[in-house]
Amino acid sequence: MLPGLPARSLLSVRLREGWAPRFLTFLCRTPGVDMQQADSEQPSKRPRCDDSPRTPPNTPSAEADRSLGPELHPDHKTWGPEQVCSFLRRGGFKEPGLMKNIRENKITGSLLPCLDESHFENLGVRCHGPFSHMFDGRFIPLARPEVKWTHEQGSVKMFEHLINSNGLKAVMESYGLIPEEDICFIKEQIAGPLESPIKKDSLWPYKGRPKEKSFLYEIVANKRNGIDVDKWDYFARDCHHLGIQNNFDYKRFIKFARVCEVESKLHICTRDKEVGNLYDMFHTRNCLHRRAYQHKVGNIIDTMITDAFLKADPYIEITGTEGKKYSISTAIDDMEAYTKLTDNIFLEILYSTDPKLKAAQEILKSIEYRNLYKYVGETQPTGQIKIKRESYECLPKEVADAKPKVPLEVKLKAEHFIVDVINMDYGMQDKNPIDHVRFYCKSDPSKAIMITKNQVSRLLPERFAEQLIRVYCKKTDAKSLYAAQQHFVQWCSDKNFTKPQDGDVVAPLITPQKDEWNYRASAQTPARLREAPKSRLQLFKDDPV
């Protein structure tokens, strides 16, 4: 266990997600409200350290608490909206707008355990920017390529806005916190070091906590190896809703976690026997990306929404600070405008009567009617080849220029193709994240050790990163799709990429032209085919072959 940090608090820290998870955490962990029976099985909290934040001296007493509203029945299912408001006020949620929305939406006690992010949006509690990573990773780089914008950067700016607009510094001070240090600490938990050290490894890069508290930066967003509660939370949520088996047991990890000294710094370490459990965690992450987050249909819908937003961007006005107007892409420059930019922008464009938005509306209507861009195929670079980001823009033209030696009835251009390059890894590009984890053994729990991959199993992956290349066609008729498939397979052959899985079916006249694509047994891989003549030459030197 971590000294001074209870195990149950590890899962309650979700700084990157805004206020909604804090709301849920409060609901699920309040004594007397049995919304998570499993919580009662958690170990009791450790006593506070002398220097830890304490309740301010002017905190209302129990009798004063009762003055905040009607007395609450032990069974939360009997509560009406007023009792819910009273319950939340006692937990520190006193925002008038939130109370008003709870009353207007008639949120009763029986609904509390069922609230999800869509309810929070209606209640005025924001979790993400519009369409989350699609907005940050697809739209902004195309709309404003000169701006370096990240998901974490947006969260930090939003956090600053929440602090300033709600006057929270005084509240923090009343609880014994030091805003200058603790606000910086929270920002660093979200985005990592806010300033780069002059020399690598020469200075402690964090300002919110001293070097002696280095392990605290491995809980929320672990930049060292990627093992953090942020992953555990979305694993549990998404595996549950998608019906995917979650092989990682976070409770077991917490049980075996302890802080050890590693190269004069304190790091979170775990038992040596848990190394397989950690490989399972990163395998689960990879499965979720393949089957859900990077699903071929989901990605093309993201791309189509991005296209619609780009066409609508010049004509959308969002009011920010002092009445200044912003577009969708420039709203990130003003957090007051950014707070108004929600997923509802999709419907605002779709149902607008402004003729300037017609082109964007047509794309969104196609999504509504499921008339999506057509999926053509998927391939991968071979060997050590990796497509660099600066080359992404050239890929559609390369596909269009790959002229297949088969008759085609349709002529396709670069503008008809979309090439989506997806970088899949274990969270640290081509590095093995377990190489950055330290373990301890039963015989000496205070000594941190490394465990290499060959000490664990021979069945673990040899590589920890790969690229998937997916091609889509904007023209959806049968003849255009057939032509796109021929172009795509020819492009894969010219670039020496892997043969598309359906290549023999969709392009039977092209795949036989490449020798490496025509092996029949799993043992006869292209590498084995190239090595075969060498082996034969060595074994049969006198053979006149």
N, C-alpha and C positions, 0 to 999 in steps of 0.2 A: 504494500500500500504506500501511497505517497504521504510523507509527513505533513500534517496540517491540512490535508486535502481529502475529504471524505470520498469514498468510491462513488456514492450516489450522485455527488455533484458533478462528476465527470460527464455524465450524459445530459446534464441540464444546461451545459454551456453551449449555446449556439449563437455566437455573436454575429456570424456572417449573415444570418437569416432575418435580422431585424427583431421586431417585438413579438411576432406571433408565437415562435417557439417558447419565448419566456412566458407568455400567457399560458400556453399549454402546460409547460413545466409547473407553473404555479398551481394550475387547476389539479394536476395529477399528484402533487406532492404536499397538499395541505392536510394537516392532521384532521381527522374527523370526516373527511370526504373520501370514501372508499372507491376511488376510480381506478386504482391500480393496486390490486391486492399484492402483487409481487413486490411492491415497494416496501411492504412491511417486513419482507424477508431480508432486506438489505441490512448490513451491519450498522450499528448506531454511529452517530457522528463523533469524531474526535473533538476534544475540547479546543477552544480557540487558543491561538498563540497570543502572547502578550502584545505583539505589535499588529494583530489582525484587526480589521474594522469592526467596530462595535455599534450597537444601537445607540443613537444619540440620546442625551439626557432628557430631551423634551418629547421622546416617543410616548404616544398616548398609552395610558394604562389599560388594563382589561376593562375597567368600568368605562373609560373613555371610548374604548373600542365599541362597546355596546351602543354608544350614542351615535355611531356612524350609520345606524340603520336598525331595522327590526331584528329581533333575536332569531337565529337561524336554526331550523330543525335539523337534527343529525342526518336525516336522509335527504341528500341534495335533490333527489327526483321530485320532491314536493315544493321546491322553490319556484316562485314566480319571478318575473323580470326585476322587481324591486329587491327581492332577496339576493338575486344574482349580482345586482349592482352593489349591494351592501357587502357581499362576499368579496367582490373584486376591490372595493375601496379599502377594505381591511388588509388586502395584500399589496397595496401600493398603487393600484391602477385607478387613478382618480381623474383621468382626462374627461372633461365634460362631454366632448364629442363622442367618446366611446360609450359613456353612460346613456347618452341620448339615443345612439344607434341601437344599443341593446334593448332599450324600451320600445323603440319604433319597430324593431324586428321581432319583438316578443320572444327573446331568448330566455328560456326557462332552464331550471336546473337539470331537467332530464336531457336537454340538448348539449350540455357542456362537454360530456365525453365524446360527442359525435362531431364537434367542430373541426373543419379542415381549412385549408388555405383559401378556398373559395368563400367560406363564411367570413374569414378574417378580412378579405378584400371588401366585402359588403359592410363590415363593421368599421372600416377605415383603418385597419391594421395592415401595413405594407410589409411584404416579405422580400420581394425582388423587384427589379426593373421589369419593363414589359417583355414578356416571353423570355425572360432570364438570359441564358447563355446564347440564345439565338441573336438577341439584340446586341450583346457585348462581342460575340465572336464572329458574327456574320454581317450584321447590318452596319455597325459603326465602322469597321475596317473598310467597307466599300463606300459608305457615305462620306466619311472623313478620314481618308487614309493618312493624312498628316498628323492626326491625333493619336497618341498612345493611350489607349483606354482599356482597362481590364475590369473584370467582374469585381475583384477585390478593391480596386481603386474606387469604383462606384460605391461600394459598401462603406468605405472609409469616409467618403464625402457625405454620404447620407447620414452616417453616424454623427459627424460634426454638425450637420444641419439639425438633427434631433436634439443634440445637446444645447445648441444655441437658441433654437426656436422655442424650446420648452423650459429654458432657464434651469437646466439640470445641474449646473456646477454647484449652486447653493445647496441643492438637495444632497449631492454627493458629499459635500463638506459636513452637512449635518449628520451624516452616517460615519464620520471619521475618516473618509477617504481624502486623498490629496489629488484634486482634479488634474494638475499639471502632470503628475506621474501616472495616475491611473487611466486617464483618457489616452495618453500615449501608449500605455500597456495594452489597452483594448484594441487600439489601431494596429499595434504590432501583432496581436493575436490574429487579426484578420489578414493582414497583408505582409507580415514579416518585417524585417528591418526597414524603417522609414528612410534611413540615410545609409549609403554604403560607406564602410570604413576606408580610410586613406590607403592602407595597405591590407591585403587579404590576410586574415587570421592575426593581424597585429593588434587589433582593438576589439573590444566587446561591442558588437554592432547594435545592441538594443539599448534603449534609453529608459523604458518603463520599469524594468527590474534589473538588479545587478547580476553580475556573472554568477554569484552564489545561488541564484534562483533560476539557472538556465533551464532546468527541467520543466518549468512552467510553460515554456514555449513549445512543448511537445504534446500538448493536450488538445487544443482546439484545432489548429492548423499546423501540423507538424512538418516543417520544412526540412527536417533532418532525414526522415525516412517515409513520411506519408501515413504513419499509423496514428490516427487521431479520431476523436469522437464525431467529427463531421462525417467521416466515411461510415462509421458504425450506425449513425442515425439514418442516412439514406439507404444503407444496406437493408436495415430492418423494415423501413417504410416501403421501399420499392420491391424487395423480394416478396413481401406480404401481398402487395396489390397485383404483382405480375405472376404470382404462383411459381417463382423461381426459388430453388432451395438455397438458403443462406448457410453456407458451411462454416462461417466464422462465428465463434462463440466469444463475444466481447466480455461477458461476465467472467469467463475463465481467465481472459487476459488481465482484467482488472485484479482478480484474485492473486495472480502471480506477479503483478507489477511491483517494482520497488526501485528506489533511486540509488544509483551507485556512481562513484567517481570514475570518470573516463577522461584521461589526459587533462587533468586539473579542472574539469567541468563536471557538473552533475547531470546525469541523463537517466531517463526512464529505461529500465532493463526488465527483462522477463526471464522465466525459467528456461533452461536449455531444452527441456522436453516440449516446449511450446513452439519451437521453430516450424514444425509442420503446420501448426494451426495458422501461423502467419502467412505461409505460402498459400494456404487455403483462402485467406482473406484477399490477397491480391488476385488469385484466380477468380474469386467471386466478383471482384471489381471488373475484371476483364470480361467475364460472362455478361454482366449487366450492360457494359458498353456495347458488346456485340449484339445482344438480343433486344436491347431497349434504347439506350441513349443514342446509339449510332445506327438505329434501325433504318433500312434503306427507304422505307416509306416516310418515316418521321423526318428524316433528313431532307427529303425532297419537299415536304410541306414547309419545313423551315426555310428552304431556299425560295420557294414561291412566295411566302410571306415577306421575306427580305426583298424580293423583286417588287412586290406591291408597295412596301414602305418606301423604297427608293423612288418610285414614281409619284407617291403621294407627298413625299417630304417637303417639296417647295411650297405646298399649298396648305399645310397644316399649321395652325397658330395655337401656341400654348402660352398662357400668361404666367410670367415669372415675377421676380422681385421688382417692385415699383412699377408694375404694369407693363414691363418690357415683354415683347413677343418673341417666342422661340419656335423653331421647327422641331420635328421629331429628333433629328440628329444633333441639333444644337441645345436641346433641353438638358443635356448632361453638363452644360456650363453653368446652370443655375439650379440648385437643388429644390427651390420652391417650384420651379416648373417641372423638374424631374419627378417630384412626388405626385404630380397630376398625370404623369404619363404611365397609364396602367394598361393591362391587356385589353381594356375596353376600346383602345384605339382601333383595334381590328373592326369592331362593330361600327364605330364612328365613320370609318372610311366606307365600309360596306353599305351603310344606309344613308350616306350623304347625298344631298341633291345638287351638290356643286359639280358642274360638268367637267371641271379640271381634274376631278378624281376618277373619271370614267375608266381610264386605263388601269388604275390600281384596283378599282372595283371588279373589273373583268377577271383579274387574277384571283381575287378573293372569292368570287362566285365560283370559279373553277374548283377551288378547294372545297367549298361548300357542297358542290355537286359531284365531288370526287373525280373530276376530270384532271388528273394530275399529270405532270410530265412523266414520260414513260421511262422505266428503268431498262437500260440496255445490257449492262453486265458489270462484273467486278473482276479485277485482276490485282497482282502485286508485283512490285519490282523484285528482281532476283539478285542473289549475291549481296554485295555491300552497297548496291545502288540505292540512293534515296533522293526523292524529288524535293528540291528546296522550295521554300515558300515563294521566293521571288519568281519562280518558274510557273506557278499555278496559272497565271493569266494566259500563258501561251498554250496550255494543254488543249483547250477546245479547237484551236486552229490546227494543232498536230493531228487530232483525230479526224478532222475534216479533210486534211491533206493526205491522209493514209488511203491511197486509192486502191481498192480491191480489184483483183483481176477477174471479176464476175460482172455480168451485165446488170445495171441498176436502172430503174425507171424514174428515180428521184435524185436530184442533185442537192446535197446538203452542204451548208456553210458552217463556219465556226459558231455563228450566233445561234444555231440550232442545237448545239451541244452544251451540256453542263458536265464538268468533270469535278467530282468531289473527292479530295484527298483527305483521308482520315488516318491520323497517327495514333496507333494503339500501343500502349505500353503498360508497365506495372507502376506507373506514377513518377518515374525518374528517367524518362527517355530510355536509352539503351542500357541503363545501369540496373543491377539487381538491388532493390531496396533493402533486402535482408542483409546485405553487406554493410549497411549503415545502422544496423540494430546491434545492440549489445545484450548479452545473456549472462546469467549467473547459474551456478550449479549448486546442488544441495550441500555439497561438502564445504563450500565457502561462499555463502550468499553475498558477501561484501565485495567480491572480486568480479569485475566485468570481463567477459571473454567474447571472442568472435566465433561464429560457426559458419564455415564455408559450405557452399552448395554440395560439394562432393562428400561432405560429412553427413549429409541428410539423406539423399536418395539419388539414384541414377535416372529416375523417371521425371525429374524436374526439368523445366524448359531450358534449352541451351541459349536462347535469345530472349530478351525481355522487351523488345520493341519491334514493330513492323508497320508498314503502310498498306492501307487498303485503298484502291483506286476504283471509284464507281462512276459510271458514265450514264447520263440521262439524255433523252431527246425531247425537245420542246414540241416537236411535231408529233401528233399522236395517232395519225392514220397508219394503217397496216403497211403500206408501201414504204413510208418514211421510216417506220420502225425496223423493217427488214434491211433497208439501206444502212441505217445507223448501226445495226448489229454487224454488218459486213465491214464497215469502216472501223468499228471498235476492235474486232478480231484481227484485222489486218494491222492495226496500230500496235496491238499487243505483240504480234509477230515481229514487226519492225523494231520495236523497242526491247525485244527479248524479255518481255514480262511473262508471268505464268499464264498458261492457257486458261481462258474462262471455263468454268465448270460445265457450261452448256455449249461450249465452242463447237464440238462435233455435231451438235444438233442444229444450231442456228447458222453455222457457216461451214457446212461439210465440204465445200470446195476449196476452202482456205487452209484449214488445219492440217491436211495431209502434206502441205508444202513445207512444213517445218519439221525436220527430223526429230528434234527433241520432244515434240508434242505427241509422238506416235509410239510410245512404249506401251506394252500391254500388261506387264506385271509390276507390282509395287517395288520390287527389287531393282527394276530397270529404270531408275531415275535418270535424268539427263546426265548427272555427274557420273553415274555408274556406266552409262553408255560410252562416255568419253574415256573412262579408265579401262574399259574392256580390251581395246586393242593393245594397250601397254601390257596388261596381264598376259595376254596370249603370246605376245612377243617374248616375254621372259620365260614362260613355261615351255614353249616349243621353239627354241632357238634354231633347231635344224629343219623346222617345218618350212617349206617354201611358200608359205601363205603370203 
